[in-house]
């Protein structure tokens, strides 16, 4: 039967709306439902509505943009190959049913910066960790550490089976516990971030009071208020003015000729804004970021400094802890490791690509096809494009009587 025939298409066709999944006989038996994703990280109330959330999100996105892989190294700790394992699949492609590897790393960094420490929990493994040390990770989740014990931790983690966040106690050796390298800047009680969030809360409170719609005025009545009867008379007069202002479409009220009104809603000068600007600039310097990094106008040197001072410490903390907890001693002796790789060509302008390509190929650092891959071109089918040699030099003449090994040694110099 031809695959393009009508009968074949009718027999094999499937439509997402017309066909029914036989495993879902009861459409209501799907588990708990939410209006938003329940596994998303939720920042603490002090950070979610401030500039701190934008800074955390920028750093987390930049950290997640760097490739984190399970690899094999040589005797000199140089990258040899990428290991096709469940852990590597979690880091590069599919961390769990809800998150890709990149989204999982961003979730981890956001939670770590907000809470100070985060637990990376291997939810599914190919073997029971209680019976053997040689288990591989199949799915990963980010968990919030609630309580600390000498050898265990209580973690709040999302359970994808029923859609609820549950608290479980796991050994410290089972979870990767990543501490924020900038804990003194972000999470200490009187750190720069904590002081900045408190000042921003005060500024928000001041703005709410200024925009609350209150008139803030004093009415001077033509009589003294010393008796209970005079006080009740003054209260009635106040309620009369409030009623006039409320019921009037233009907010107009009348007073007696002997009554005087004093307005008190003049703006009071304070130094909150100057303190916030000072703390913000201090936070930028302590994080190693600038305004240009946040708005995308930073030059290459500024970005290089940002990656070395801010992104690299976070990546190293995650990679080292995963290497320590998820790779056994035997695996480490076999030169297995968790490494991160940043693409150095992301920040290079197009005008400089040609000069860099010439230097890299001439000095036998990259092949022509590797350069073509960097700039988004398909690899060439020419075998010479995969050779690591200087194309500006002519090939050495081959002696037909020499062996293949001797010819390769001549070509490799």
C-alpha positions as CSV (number, residue, x, y, z in Angstrom):
1,X,0.0,0.0,0.0
2,X,1.5,3.3,-1.0
3,X,2.1,5.8,1.8
4,X,0.5,8.6,-0.2
5,X,-2.6,6.7,-1.0
6,X,-6.0,7.8,0.4
7,X,-6.7,4.5,2.1
8,X,-3.3,4.6,3.9
9,X,-3.9,8.1,5.1
10,X,-7.4,7.3,6.4
11,X,-6.0,4.2,8.3
12,X,-3.1,6.0,9.9
13,X,-4.4,9.5,10.3
14,X,-4.8,11.0,13.8
15,X,-6.2,14.3,14.9
16,X,-5.6,15.9,18.2
17,X,-9.2,17.0,18.6
18,X,-11.1,14.3,16.9
19,X,-9.3,11.2,18.1
20,X,-9.5,10.2,21.8
21,X,-6.7,8.9,23.9
22,X,-7.8,5.4,25.1
23,X,-5.9,5.7,28.3
24,X,-7.9,8.8,29.3
25,X,-11.4,7.2,29.6
26,X,-12.5,9.7,32.3
27,X,-11.7,13.3,31.3
28,X,-12.1,14.4,34.9
29,X,-9.5,12.0,36.4
30,X,-6.5,14.1,35.5
31,X,-5.3,15.2,39.0
32,X,-5.2,18.7,40.6
33,X,-5.5,21.7,38.3
34,X,-4.1,25.2,38.7
35,X,-4.6,28.5,36.9
36,X,-0.8,29.0,36.8
37,X,2.1,26.7,36.8
38,X,2.5,25.4,40.4
39,X,6.2,24.4,39.9
40,X,7.4,27.9,39.0
41,X,9.8,29.6,41.5
42,X,8.0,32.2,43.7
43,X,10.3,34.9,45.0
44,X,9.8,36.2,48.6
45,X,7.5,39.2,49.0
46,X,10.4,41.5,49.7
47,X,12.0,40.8,46.3
48,X,9.2,40.1,43.9
49,X,8.1,43.7,43.3
50,X,11.5,45.4,43.4
51,X,14.4,46.0,41.1
52,X,16.1,43.1,42.8
53,X,13.8,40.6,41.0
54,X,15.0,42.1,37.6
55,X,18.6,41.7,38.6
56,X,18.1,38.1,39.8
57,X,16.3,37.2,36.6
58,X,19.0,38.7,34.4
59,X,21.7,36.8,36.2
60,X,19.7,33.5,36.1
61,X,19.1,33.9,32.4
62,X,22.8,34.5,31.7
63,X,23.8,31.5,33.8
64,X,21.3,29.2,32.1
65,X,22.6,30.4,28.7
66,X,26.0,28.6,29.4
67,X,26.1,25.0,28.5
68,X,26.4,22.6,31.5
69,X,27.3,19.1,30.5
70,X,28.4,15.7,31.9
71,X,31.7,15.1,30.1
72,X,34.8,13.0,30.1
73,X,38.3,14.5,30.5
74,X,41.7,13.3,29.7
75,X,44.7,12.9,32.0
76,X,45.3,16.7,31.7
77,X,41.7,17.6,32.6
78,X,40.9,18.5,29.0
79,X,37.5,18.0,27.4
80,X,37.4,14.7,25.4
81,X,33.8,13.8,24.8
82,X,30.2,14.4,26.1
83,X,28.8,11.4,28.0
84,X,25.3,10.3,26.9
85,X,23.8,9.8,30.4
86,X,20.6,10.6,32.1
87,X,22.3,13.4,34.1
88,X,23.6,14.9,30.9
89,X,20.1,14.7,29.4
90,X,18.7,16.6,32.4
91,X,21.3,19.3,32.1
92,X,21.0,19.8,28.3
93,X,17.5,18.8,27.2
94,X,14.9,17.4,29.6
95,X,15.2,18.0,33.3
96,X,11.6,16.9,34.1
97,X,8.2,16.8,32.6
98,X,7.7,20.6,33.1
99,X,11.2,22.1,32.5
100,X,13.9,21.9,29.9
101,X,17.5,21.8,31.1
102,X,17.9,25.5,30.5
103,X,14.7,26.4,32.4
104,X,15.8,24.1,35.3
105,X,19.1,25.9,35.7
106,X,17.4,29.3,35.6
107,X,14.9,28.0,38.2
108,X,17.8,26.8,40.4
109,X,19.7,30.1,40.2
110,X,16.6,32.3,40.9
111,X,15.8,30.2,44.0
112,X,19.4,30.2,45.1
113,X,19.8,34.0,44.9
114,X,16.5,34.6,46.6
115,X,16.8,32.0,49.4
116,X,20.6,31.8,49.8
117,X,20.8,28.1,49.4
118,X,18.9,25.6,47.2
119,X,18.6,21.8,46.9
120,X,18.8,20.0,43.6
121,X,16.8,16.8,44.1
122,X,17.2,13.8,41.8
123,X,13.5,12.7,41.8
124,X,13.8,9.7,39.5
125,X,16.9,7.5,39.3
126,X,17.6,4.3,37.4
127,X,18.5,2.4,40.6
128,X,17.7,2.6,44.3
129,X,20.2,5.0,46.0
130,X,19.8,3.1,49.2
131,X,21.2,-0.1,47.7
132,X,24.0,1.2,45.5
133,X,26.1,4.2,44.8
134,X,26.2,3.7,41.0
135,X,22.8,5.3,40.1
136,X,22.1,7.6,37.3
137,X,19.8,10.7,37.4
138,X,16.7,10.6,35.3
139,X,14.8,13.7,36.4
140,X,15.8,16.7,38.5
141,X,13.8,19.2,40.6
142,X,14.7,22.4,42.5
143,X,13.7,22.2,46.2
144,X,13.5,24.7,49.0
145,X,15.4,23.7,52.2
146,X,13.1,24.2,55.2
147,X,15.1,22.5,58.1
148,X,18.6,21.4,58.6
149,X,19.8,18.3,60.5
150,X,23.3,17.0,61.0
151,X,23.2,14.6,58.1
152,X,19.8,15.3,56.5
153,X,17.7,18.2,55.2
154,X,13.9,18.7,55.0
155,X,13.1,19.9,51.5
156,X,9.9,21.3,50.0
157,X,9.8,19.9,46.4
158,X,7.1,19.8,43.7
159,X,5.7,16.3,43.1
160,X,4.7,16.0,39.4
161,X,2.6,12.9,40.1
162,X,-0.2,14.7,41.9
163,X,0.8,18.3,41.3
164,X,1.5,19.2,45.0
165,X,4.5,20.6,46.8
166,X,5.6,18.1,49.5
167,X,8.0,18.2,52.4
168,X,10.5,15.3,52.5
169,X,13.6,14.5,54.5
170,X,16.5,13.3,52.4
171,X,20.2,12.7,53.3
172,X,22.6,15.5,52.4
173,X,24.6,13.1,50.3
174,X,21.6,12.5,48.1
175,X,20.8,16.1,47.1
176,X,23.1,18.7,45.6
177,X,23.1,21.6,48.1
178,X,24.1,24.8,46.3
179,X,24.9,27.9,48.4
180,X,24.8,31.4,46.9
181,X,28.3,32.6,46.3
182,X,27.0,36.1,46.9
183,X,25.3,35.2,50.2
184,X,26.9,38.1,52.1
185,X,25.5,40.5,49.4
186,X,22.0,39.0,49.0
187,X,20.9,37.1,52.0
188,X,22.6,38.3,55.2
189,X,20.3,40.2,57.6
190,X,21.8,43.6,56.9
191,X,23.3,43.0,53.4
192,X,23.0,45.4,50.6
193,X,20.0,43.7,49.0
194,X,18.1,43.5,52.3
195,X,18.8,47.2,53.0
196,X,17.7,48.1,49.5
197,X,14.4,46.2,49.7
198,X,13.6,47.8,53.0
199,X,14.2,51.3,51.6
200,X,12.1,50.5,48.5
201,X,9.3,49.3,50.8
202,X,9.5,52.6,52.7
203,X,9.4,54.5,49.4
204,X,6.4,52.5,48.2
205,X,4.6,53.2,51.5
206,X,5.3,56.9,51.2
207,X,4.0,57.0,47.6
208,X,0.8,55.1,48.6
209,X,0.2,57.7,51.4
210,X,0.8,60.5,49.0
211,X,-1.6,59.1,46.3
212,X,-4.3,57.9,48.7
213,X,-6.7,60.7,48.0
214,X,-6.7,62.1,51.5
215,X,-7.0,65.9,51.8
216,X,-5.0,66.1,55.1
217,X,-6.3,69.4,56.3
218,X,-7.2,71.1,59.6
219,X,-10.4,73.0,60.1
220,X,-10.4,75.8,62.7
221,X,-13.8,76.3,64.2
222,X,-15.0,79.6,65.6
223,X,-15.4,78.2,69.1
224,X,-13.3,76.3,71.6
225,X,-13.7,72.6,72.0
226,X,-13.4,71.9,75.7
227,X,-16.7,70.3,76.6
228,X,-18.4,67.1,75.4
229,X,-21.2,69.1,73.7
230,X,-18.7,71.2,71.7
231,X,-16.7,68.1,70.7
232,X,-19.9,66.4,69.4
233,X,-20.8,69.6,67.5
234,X,-17.3,69.6,65.9
235,X,-17.7,66.0,64.9
236,X,-21.0,66.7,63.3
237,X,-19.5,69.6,61.4
238,X,-16.6,67.4,60.2
239,X,-19.1,64.7,59.0
240,X,-21.1,67.4,57.2
241,X,-18.0,68.5,55.2
242,X,-17.0,64.9,54.5
243,X,-20.6,64.3,53.2
244,X,-20.5,67.3,51.0
245,X,-17.1,66.3,49.4
246,X,-18.2,62.7,48.9
247,X,-21.6,63.5,47.3
248,X,-20.3,66.4,45.2
249,X,-19.2,65.3,41.7
250,X,-16.5,67.9,41.7
251,X,-15.4,67.5,45.3
252,X,-16.7,71.0,46.5
253,X,-17.8,71.8,50.0
254,X,-18.8,75.0,51.8
255,X,-17.6,76.4,55.2
256,X,-18.7,79.1,57.5
257,X,-17.1,82.6,57.1
258,X,-15.5,82.2,60.5
259,X,-14.0,78.8,59.8
260,X,-10.4,78.5,58.6
261,X,-9.0,75.6,56.6
262,X,-5.3,74.7,56.7
263,X,-4.0,72.3,54.0
264,X,-1.3,69.8,55.2
265,X,-0.6,67.7,52.1
266,X,2.6,69.5,51.2
267,X,5.3,67.1,50.1
268,X,7.8,66.5,52.8
269,X,11.5,66.3,51.8
270,X,13.3,63.1,52.6
271,X,16.5,61.4,51.4
272,X,15.0,58.1,50.6
273,X,15.6,58.4,46.9
274,X,19.2,59.3,47.3
275,X,19.8,56.4,49.7
276,X,18.1,54.0,47.2
277,X,20.3,55.3,44.3
278,X,23.4,54.8,46.5
279,X,22.4,51.3,47.5
280,X,21.5,50.4,43.9
281,X,24.9,51.5,42.7
282,X,26.6,49.6,45.5
283,X,24.6,46.5,44.6
284,X,25.7,46.8,41.0
285,X,29.3,47.0,42.0
286,X,29.2,44.1,44.4
287,X,27.4,41.9,41.8
288,X,29.9,43.0,39.1
289,X,27.1,44.3,36.8
290,X,26.3,47.7,35.3
291,X,23.2,49.3,33.9
292,X,24.5,48.5,30.4
293,X,24.4,44.8,31.1
294,X,20.7,45.1,32.1
295,X,19.7,47.1,29.0
296,X,22.0,45.3,26.6
297,X,24.4,48.1,25.7
298,X,27.5,46.8,27.5
299,X,30.6,46.4,25.4
300,X,32.6,43.2,25.1
301,X,35.1,44.0,28.0
302,X,32.2,44.8,30.4
303,X,30.5,41.6,29.5
304,X,33.7,39.6,29.9
305,X,34.2,41.1,33.4
306,X,30.5,40.3,34.2
307,X,30.9,36.7,33.1
308,X,34.1,36.2,35.1
309,X,33.0,37.9,38.3
310,X,29.3,37.0,38.5
311,X,28.3,34.2,36.2
312,X,31.4,32.0,36.7
313,X,31.2,31.7,40.5
314,X,27.5,30.6,40.3
315,X,28.2,28.1,37.6
316,X,31.2,26.7,39.5
317,X,29.1,26.3,42.6
318,X,26.5,24.3,40.7
319,X,28.9,22.2,38.7
320,X,31.2,21.4,41.7
321,X,28.2,20.4,43.9
322,X,26.7,18.2,41.2
323,X,30.1,16.6,40.6
324,X,30.5,15.9,44.3
325,X,27.0,14.4,44.8
326,X,26.0,12.9,41.5
327,X,29.3,11.4,40.4
328,X,30.8,8.5,42.4
329,X,34.4,8.3,43.3
330,X,34.8,5.6,40.7
331,X,33.3,7.9,38.0
332,X,35.6,10.7,39.0
333,X,38.7,8.4,38.7
334,X,37.4,7.5,35.2
335,X,37.8,11.3,34.4
336,X,34.0,12.0,34.4
337,X,33.1,15.5,35.3
338,X,30.5,18.2,35.2
339,X,31.8,21.1,33.2
340,X,30.4,24.3,31.7
341,X,31.2,25.8,28.3
342,X,30.5,29.4,27.2
343,X,30.4,30.3,23.5
344,X,33.1,33.0,23.1
345,X,31.7,34.1,19.7
346,X,28.3,35.3,21.1
347,X,29.6,38.8,21.8
348,X,31.8,39.1,18.7
349,X,30.5,41.5,16.1
350,X,30.1,40.3,12.5
351,X,32.8,42.6,11.3
352,X,35.4,40.8,13.4
353,X,34.3,37.3,12.6
354,X,36.4,37.1,9.4
355,X,39.6,38.1,11.1
356,X,39.0,35.7,14.0
357,X,38.2,32.9,11.6
358,X,41.5,33.5,9.7
359,X,43.5,33.4,12.9
360,X,41.8,30.4,14.3
361,X,42.2,28.3,11.1
362,X,45.7,29.5,10.4
363,X,46.9,28.6,13.8
364,X,45.2,25.3,13.7
365,X,42.8,26.0,16.5
366,X,39.5,25.3,14.6
367,X,38.6,23.7,11.3
368,X,36.7,25.4,8.5
369,X,33.5,23.5,9.3
370,X,33.7,24.5,13.0
371,X,34.0,28.1,11.9
372,X,31.0,27.7,9.6
373,X,29.0,26.2,12.4
374,X,29.7,29.2,14.6
375,X,28.3,31.7,12.1
376,X,25.3,29.5,11.4
377,X,26.3,28.0,8.0
378,X,26.0,24.4,7.0
379,X,29.2,22.3,7.1
380,X,31.0,21.8,3.8
381,X,31.2,18.3,2.3
382,X,34.8,18.9,1.2
383,X,37.0,16.6,3.3
384,X,39.6,19.4,3.6
385,X,37.1,21.5,5.6
386,X,37.4,19.1,8.5
387,X,41.2,19.1,8.5
388,X,43.0,20.9,11.3
389,X,45.8,22.6,9.3
390,X,46.9,25.9,8.0
391,X,45.2,26.3,4.6
392,X,47.7,29.1,3.6
393,X,50.5,26.5,3.4
394,X,50.7,24.0,0.6
395,X,50.5,20.3,1.4
396,X,53.8,18.4,1.6
397,X,54.5,16.2,-1.3
398,X,53.7,12.6,-0.5
399,X,56.2,9.9,-1.3
400,X,54.3,7.0,-2.9
401,X,56.7,4.5,-1.3
402,X,56.2,5.7,2.2
403,X,53.7,4.1,4.6
404,X,50.4,5.7,5.6
405,X,51.7,6.4,9.1
406,X,54.7,8.3,7.7
407,X,52.5,10.3,5.4
408,X,50.3,11.3,8.3
409,X,53.3,12.3,10.3
410,X,54.5,14.5,7.4
411,X,51.1,16.2,7.1
412,X,51.0,16.8,10.9
413,X,54.5,18.2,10.9
